[in-house]
């Protein structure tokens, strides 16, 4: 199963079950995860740590 299929299936679930309140939570978790990955070993780390 590809990553795009998982994303498509997730949005089908949201549409079918009418659980749109889950979408912002998942988006924020993905963004926070990307921020953590970008901050652990890049030149942006001092700037990201200054945010917190």
C-alpha positions in Angstrom: 0.0 0.0 0.0 1.5 3.3 -1.0 1.6 6.4 1.1 -0.8 8.2 -1.2 -3.3 5.4 -0.8 -3.2 5.7 2.9 -3.8 9.5 2.7 -6.7 8.9 0.3 -8.2 6.3 2.5 -8.0 8.6 5.5 -9.8 11.4 3.7 -12.4 8.9 2.5 -12.9 7.9 6.2 -13.3 11.5 7.2 -15.9 12.1 4.5 -17.8 9.0 5.1 -17.9 9.2 8.9 -18.2 13.0 8.9 -15.4 13.4 11.3 -13.9 16.6 9.9 -12.7 17.7 13.3 -9.9 15.1 13.1 -8.3 16.8 10.1 -6.8 19.8 11.9 -5.5 17.6 14.6 -3.7 15.3 12.1 -2.4 18.3 10.1 -0.9 19.9 13.2 0.7 16.6 14.3 2.3 16.2 10.9 3.6 19.8 10.9 5.0 19.4 14.4 6.7 16.2 13.4 8.2 17.9 10.4 9.4 20.7 12.6 11.1 18.2 15.0 12.8 16.3 12.1 14.0 19.6 10.5 15.3 20.9 13.9 17.3 17.9 15.0 20.1 18.1 12.4 20.0 21.2 10.3 21.3 24.7 10.3 17.8 25.8 11.2 18.0 24.2 14.6 19.0 27.4 16.6 16.1 29.3 15.0 13.6 26.6 15.7 14.7 26.2 19.3 14.3 30.0 19.8 10.6 29.6 19.0 10.1 27.4 22.1 
